[in-house]
Amino acid sequence: MTVTYDVSDRIATIVLDRQQALNSFDREQYSAFAEACARFKDDDEAWVAIVTGAGERAFSAGADLRDMIPALMDEPSKERFELPPSIMRGMYISKPLIAAINGYAFGGGLEVALACDIRIAASGAQMGQPEVGLGLLPGWGGTQRLPRLLGESRAMEIMLTGDPLSAERAYEIGLVHQVVEADELMDSARAMAERINRNGPLAVRACKSAAVRGMQTSLDEGLRIEQLYFERLAYTDDMQEGVAAFNERRTAEFTGS
């Protein structure tokens, strides 16, 4: 099993488990990860997901070039990019995803983390986009997500040099949200997931969707999108429960309805 999926207390944990290859992606691992993404998207019992790598050495070292490059070169062009949709490309998930970055996150591994909403790194983690050193470019969203996240100048430095970043440097430039000791990584990621899950799940998803959609359009159109989501939430049971709990000074019991 190259990817595991588990749900506990409304938190899904997706683990990239190909330790003998630093959790890198061959086609089998990519397909298994895409399947786990789809499972989380449709899983009503999971409100937040944590994505991490098995073992201590790597989150993911990216694409396994021994498998991916021959496939890219040998197959007919119409079949070259027929990898299944995933969070990196082709699949949007409105529920939050947290990347718990342990060890190396290079190339496609960093692009997995970039496709998540929150990134927490172990203090010894290293990350980067080294593809240019192979005569390639980041092909799973790096050229699009890094500039949107960090701005053009920072993103260009990372992509055009291919140099690795320490966890501390990644935190300084806003690439990761927290840096913690390695033995605290999963507890920190789970604490973040639990904090998010104390809120109304429909409201959380609406916030994410409004922000993501709004960044792809003009401010005026983004404000219109925000208003549409606001109006939809006004008719939900969760909104009624949230307001009632506030007035009654108790903890809200949200159901996602």
NORZIHU-V727982 format. One record per backbone hydrogen bond with DSSP energy under -1.0 kcal/mol. CO is the residue of the C=O (numbers start at 1). NH is the residue of the N-H. If there is no record, write none. Layout:
# NORZIHU-V727982
CO;NH + CO;NH
This chain:
# NORZIHU-V727982
2;17 + 4;15 + 6;13 + 8;11 + 10;47 + 10;48 + 11;8 + 12;50 + 13;6 + 14;52 + 15;4 + 16;54 + 18;21 + 18;23 + 19;22 + 21;24 + 22;61 + 25;64 + 26;30 + 27;31 + 28;32 + 29;33 + 30;34 + 31;35 + 32;36 + 33;37 + 34;38 + 35;39 + 36;40 + 37;41 + 38;42 + 43;46 + 48;12 + 49;98 + 50;14 + 51;100 + 52;16 + 57;104 + 60;106 + 62;25 + 63;65 + 64;67 + 64;68 + 65;69 + 67;71 + 68;72 + 69;73 + 70;74 + 71;75 + 76;79 + 79;82 + 81;83 + 86;91 + 89;86 + 96;49 + 97;117 + 97;118 + 98;51 + 99;120 + 101;122 + 103;126 + 104;59 + 104;60 + 105;128 + 106;109 + 107;111 + 108;112 + 109;113 + 110;114 + 111;115 + 113;116 + 118;99 + 119;177 + 119;178 + 120;101 + 121;180 + 122;125 + 125;167 + 126;105 + 127;165 + 128;107 + 130;133 + 131;134 + 131;136 + 132;135 + 141;145 + 142;146 + 144;148 + 145;149 + 146;150 + 147;151 + 151;155 + 152;156 + 153;157 + 154;158 + 155;159 + 156;160 + 157;161 + 158;162 + 165;127 + 166;170 + 167;171 + 168;172 + 169;173 + 170;175 + 170;176 + 171;174 + 178;121 + 180;123 + 181;184 + 182;185 + 184;188 + 185;189 + 186;190 + 187;191 + 188;192 + 189;193 + 190;194 + 191;195 + 192;196 + 193;197 + 196;199 + 200;204 + 201;205 + 202;206 + 203;207 + 204;208 + 205;209 + 206;210 + 207;211 + 208;212 + 209;213 + 210;214 + 211;215 + 213;216 + 214;217 + 218;222 + 219;223 + 220;224 + 221;225 + 222;226 + 223;227 + 224;228 + 225;229 + 226;230 + 227;231 + 228;232 + 229;233 + 230;234 + 232;235 + 233;236 + 236;240 + 237;241 + 238;242 + 239;243 + 240;244 + 241;245 + 242;246 + 243;247 + 244;248 + 245;250 + 257;237
